[in-house]
């Protein structure tokens, strides 16, 4: 489970280290729907990169962008399919708003 500051923050994010290079084609975001907070997850930007530095400094380059889901995500889960498969080690979920990051699970789909 991922959770950010209780009073919210601008563009909270979560990063997954796959520990080796993978070819990523989709990311599934699972909300905390059973107990609370599913409505906090909105405007999700998914980026994939070879290194952590690339995530910080080049995450908005077209080659790193997996996909974007504008607006509120589904109460249960939302799968964001990459525009094209992207090779990388790090996958980042960034909520492009001021909110609390409150996900139950992140599933990265790839080889």
C-alpha positions in Angstrom: 0.0 0.0 0.0 1.2 3.5 -0.8 0.3 6.6 1.1 1.6 10.2 1.1 1.3 13.0 3.6 -2.1 13.2 5.3 -2.7 16.8 4.3 -1.9 16.1 0.7 1.0 17.3 -1.5 1.5 18.5 -5.0 2.2 15.7 -7.5 2.7 12.8 -5.1 4.4 9.8 -6.7 5.3 6.2 -6.3 8.2 4.5 -8.0 8.7 0.8 -8.6 12.2 -0.7 -9.1 11.9 -3.8 -11.3 15.6 -4.6 -10.5 16.3 -5.4 -14.2 15.3 -4.2 -17.6 11.8 -5.1 -18.7 9.6 -4.3 -21.7 6.5 -2.6 -20.1 3.1 -2.5 -21.9 0.6 -1.7 -19.1 0.3 -0.6 -15.5 -2.7 -1.5 -13.3 -3.5 0.8 -10.4 -5.6 -0.8 -7.7 -7.5 1.6 -5.4 -8.2 1.3 -1.7 -11.9 0.7 -2.3 -12.8 -1.5 0.7 -12.1 0.9 3.5 -11.8 4.4 2.1 -10.1 6.9 -0.1 -10.7 5.5 -3.7 -11.8 8.9 -4.9 -8.3 10.5 -4.2 -6.7 8.9 -7.2 -6.9 11.1 -10.2 -4.8 12.4 -13.2 -2.3 9.5 -13.2 0.8 9.9 -15.3 2.8 6.7 -15.8 6.5 7.0 -16.9 9.1 4.3 -17.5 12.8 4.8 -17.4 16.2 3.1 -17.5 17.4 4.9 -14.4 16.1 7.0 -11.5 17.9 10.1 -12.8 16.0 9.6 -16.1 12.7 9.6 -14.2 13.6 12.8 -12.4 14.9 14.8 -15.3 13.4 13.4 -18.4 10.1 11.9 -17.4 8.0 14.1 -19.6 9.9 13.2 -22.8 7.6 11.3 -25.2 9.9 8.2 -25.1 9.4 7.8 -21.4 5.6 8.3 -21.3 3.6 5.1 -20.9 0.3 6.8 -20.6 -2.0 9.2 -18.8 -5.4 8.9 -17.3 -7.1 12.3 -16.9 -9.7 12.6 -14.2 -10.7 10.3 -11.4 -9.7 6.6 -11.7 -12.2 3.7 -11.3 -13.3 2.9 -7.8 -11.7 -0.5 -8.0 -8.8 -0.5 -10.5 -7.7 1.1 -13.7 -5.3 -0.3 -16.3 -3.3 2.2 -18.2 -1.9 0.7 -21.4 1.3 2.2 -22.7 1.1 4.0 -26.0 3.9 1.7 -27.2 5.9 -0.9 -25.2 8.7 0.8 -23.3 12.0 -0.7 -22.1 13.0 0.3 -18.6 13.8 -0.7 -15.0 11.8 2.0 -13.1 8.1 2.7 -13.4 6.6 5.8 -11.8 3.1 6.7 -11.0 2.6 10.5 -10.5 -0.7 12.1 -9.7 -0.7 15.4 -11.5 -2.7 17.3 -8.9 -2.6 18.2 -5.2 -3.9 15.2 -3.3 -3.0 12.2 -1.1 -1.4 9.2 -2.9 -3.4 6.3 -1.5 -3.1 3.2 -3.7 -3.6 -0.4 -2.6 -1.5 -2.0 -5.3 0.5 -1.3 -8.5 0.8 -4.1 -11.0 3.4 -3.7 -13.8 2.7 -5.8 -16.9 5.6 -6.6 -19.2 8.4 -9.1 -20.0 
